[in-house]
Amino acid sequence: MKKFMAISLALVLVFTLAACGGSGGGSGSIVGTWESYDSGSELTFKSDGTYSEIFHGDILRAGTYTLDGDKMTMKETEGANAGKESEWTIELDGDDLTFIDGLLTYSYRKM
């Protein structure tokens, strides 16, 4: 019985962590709206795997995303780079979300 309880608890923990959306880089989830520290654009991630970035009321880009640990793949379906796929390493630290791609780093804060 104790073994069954331990296995059940472990499974609950695994499913709970998976439900966070594979936030990468720390606890929490990327789902929600984030504001750029640099440009003031707003980047929104939805739990259905879609995202959009808005700047002064206009959509800069939109598309789909997937997470695998701290690796994010984004496919742009709307915007100047429609059809383009990009890969990022993300770091999530509380209310700070950072995207890293070699030379480029973009930082956002949770709204």
Secondary structure, DSSP 8 states (H G I E B T S, - for coil): -HHHHHHHHHHHHHHHHHHTT---SSSS---EEEEETTT--EEEE-TTSEEEEEETTEEEEEEEEEEETTEEEEEEEEETTTT-EEEEEEEEETTEEEEEETTEEEEEEE-
